[in-house]
C-alpha cells in the first residue's frame, strides 16, 4: 500500500464531488491523488480523457493547489478495475451515483462488492453537502471492528474533529438458543447487567485507540435501540461514519453486514467501510 488516494470518476456531478473529497483526503495525508476511470467501449475513451478527466484534474488542482495528481484509464468492468487499483491505495473514494460505469453501478451491487472485497478503506461520498460534526464510529464488539476503530481515530486526528464511538444494543441480540424449533426465544431481562456488559464492551474497544490518539476528544455513546435506525439518526450530526465490513453475528458468509449496507445506502453523511485485511 503506497501513499496514494484513488477516486473513481465518470463525469457525473456525484463523481466530481468525490474528486473534491478525495483531494482533501490526499492533502490531509500528504498523499498523491490518482483519478481512475474504467471504460468498456473504445469510442468513449477520447472524450473521457480530454473532457471529463481533464475537468476532474483541473477541479482537484483548483481546490488543492500543489497536490500531485495522476490519471489512470483502464479497460474493464468497474469492480475489477477499482479492486485492482485499491491494492495500491491508502484510501479509495467513490461517489454514490453517476451516469454509467462507476456511478450507475454504485447504486447496485458494485459498491457493496467493493466494500466487501476491495483492498483498504472505501469512502463513499453521500448525504448532505459539506457535512460537519464529529467522526462517528460504529462499534459492534467484533474482532474485525479494530480496523474500523484505527481508521476512525486516525481520521478524526487528521480532520481535527471529535470522535463519537457508538455501540447500539438491544435485548433481541441476547437470545439464547431454542430448546426445540417451536420454542420462543429467551430474552435476557436483567437490563442493568446487560447494559453494564455493553458499556464495558464499548470501552474495551475504544481504550487502545484513545491512548494512541490522546489529542482526539472521544465521546463513548452506548445506546439501547434498533441498531440501523440509531446509527442512521446519528449520521445526521456527523461528518463521517466509519464501520467495519463484517459485523458481529449474522450470517458467517456475508462479507458485508446489513448495518454497513444500510449506512451505505441511507446515511446522511459520507461512509467509510474498513475491511480487516486477511
Secondary structure by P-SEA (a helix, b strand, c coil): cccbbbbbbcccaaaaaaaaaaaaaaaaacbbbbbbbbbccccccccccccaaaaaaaaaaaaccccbbbbbbbbccaaaaaaaaaccccbbbbcccccccccccccccaaaaaaaccccbbbbbbccccccccccccccccccaaaaaaaaaaaaaaacbbbbbbbbbccccccccccccccccccccaaaaaaaaaaaaaaaacaaaaaacccbbbbbbbbbccaaaaaaaaaccccbbbbccccccccccccccaaaaaaacccccbbbbbbccc
